[in-house]
Amino acid sequence: MTDLSKNTIHTVQIEGYTSEGQGVAHIGGRVVFVKGALRGETCRVKILKCGKNVCYAKVEQILSPSPARRTPACPVFGKCGGCDLMHLDYEEELAFKLQRVKDALQRIGGLDVPVSGIVGSEITERYRNKAIYNVGEINGSAVTGFYRARSHDIVETDACLIQADVSDRAAAALRRWMNRHRIPAYDETTGKGLVRHLFCRYVFGTGRALITVVVTDRRLPHLNDLIDELLAECPETTGIVLNVNTTRGNTVLAGEFHTVWGDGQVEDTLCSLRFSLSPRSFYQINSLQAERLYEKAVEYAALTGSETVLDLYCGTGTISLVMAKGAACVIGAEIVEEAVEDARKNAVANGITNAEFICADASEAAAQLKESGIRPDVVVVDPPRKGLAPDVIDTIGHIAPDRVVYVSCDPATLARDLKLFHERGYKAQEATAFDMFPRCTHVETVAWMSRVEK
């Protein structure tokens, strides 16, 4: 039997990838996950630990590199937990993500769902319209950066290649202000300190930015100097907001929001519509890809102009308002009250009169419509990563729409939920993958289901 104890060295052939982008190999019939290895490579690896079903290893030497291997452009790649895939070319990245969706649908869902392909992003750097920098101190100086994987240790970085440039400039301005006035960063272990995070939202459609500084006390010393520093470094800023977050958890945005300069919202254009976004608004990270994703969702909804559409988890109303252009009526439901208010304002701003929004969770909203006698022809769901609760799927099954369009940010929960829908009389007809997060392992999928007789 092959010795797979810790620190033993083995030569392996990488056969594929895990859902997290690690290489997969076999040694003596055992599965081995190898961080940083690419499909097709021959590597010498060191065993780090072995569990009952799988072993974990790291690359000691690449004996035969893959043609897809690239030298990461980021100096902190592998240390920072933000990116996962800067060591492979984009074609291989798309192939990995497409296979991840297919594997989940087949292995978890047990369904033979045709996947039409994956829509890649035209921009793979500087594409994110939202950045959250963690703030800390190293050797008495303020630092901004991102957490190391599976920790809250900040990896200091001056430039992130997937964030908009204005976000890096805002972080630099914040650091200078903190160092100049000796403003302490928040310490999670002690609960002391003042500055926790920097949140920057940049909208590519209008070229404007909204900067939010997350602090523990509204009485921020030298506030006017901070405002001047941010505006000088980031002239595209339309508003500066203080978020007073006094919680001891790891939630970034919580508590009170106070606009200290300019407007507390920023406007973007998406699918020829205007959207006003506040700091807490849910909005897709990659604006260009979001347009493509929403166009596919509309295509899968197959609207003719006579349908009633129910949009669950509607956020600020992006999908609802895009759907409204082709439907008779759209009802959006969202549990976050501020998002519902934003959605209503967005409908008015775009002159859309056939969309209404209610503040309720997904199951309650669907149940309310059933009780009122409204039967939607199409239900659209765009849930968080954990997917749909079983009671939501049950309620959708009871109101019996002809079609369900599912926008998913996690292939595993999508596959699980499609299986549950299948048991309730809905057949998944097709899915399309979208790369919303280049250089990260996440992948979005849009699928549609039709109601069939059991």
Secondary structure as GFF3:
##gff-version 3
##sequence-region A 1 454
A	DSSP	beta_strand	9	13	.	.	.	ID=ss1
A	DSSP	beta_strand	16	17	.	.	.	ID=ss2
A	DSSP	beta_strand	23	27	.	.	.	ID=ss3
A	DSSP	beta_strand	30	35	.	.	.	ID=ss4
A	DSSP	beta_strand	42	50	.	.	.	ID=ss5
A	DSSP	beta_strand	54	64	.	.	.	ID=ss6
A	DSSP	alpha_helix	90	107	.	.	.	ID=ss7
A	DSSP	beta_strand	115	119	.	.	.	ID=ss8
A	DSSP	beta_strand	130	138	.	.	.	ID=ss9
A	DSSP	beta_strand	141	147	.	.	.	ID=ss10
A	DSSP	beta_strand	154	156	.	.	.	ID=ss11
A	DSSP	alpha_helix	165	181	.	.	.	ID=ss12
A	DSSP	beta_strand	195	203	.	.	.	ID=ss13
A	DSSP	beta_strand	208	215	.	.	.	ID=ss14
A	DSSP	alpha_helix	223	233	.	.	.	ID=ss15
A	DSSP	beta_strand	237	244	.	.	.	ID=ss16
A	DSSP	beta_strand	256	262	.	.	.	ID=ss17
A	DSSP	beta_strand	266	270	.	.	.	ID=ss18
A	DSSP	beta_strand	273	277	.	.	.	ID=ss19
A	DSSP	alpha_helix	287	301	.	.	.	ID=ss20
A	DSSP	beta_strand	308	312	.	.	.	ID=ss21
A	DSSP	alpha_helix	318	324	.	.	.	ID=ss22
A	DSSP	beta_strand	329	334	.	.	.	ID=ss23
A	DSSP	alpha_helix	337	349	.	.	.	ID=ss24
A	DSSP	beta_strand	355	359	.	.	.	ID=ss25
A	DSSP	alpha_helix	362	371	.	.	.	ID=ss26
A	DSSP	beta_strand	378	381	.	.	.	ID=ss27
A	DSSP	alpha_helix	390	399	.	.	.	ID=ss28
A	DSSP	beta_strand	403	408	.	.	.	ID=ss29
A	DSSP	alpha_helix	411	423	.	.	.	ID=ss30
A	DSSP	beta_strand	426	434	.	.	.	ID=ss31
A	DSSP	beta_strand	444	451	.	.	.	ID=ss32
###
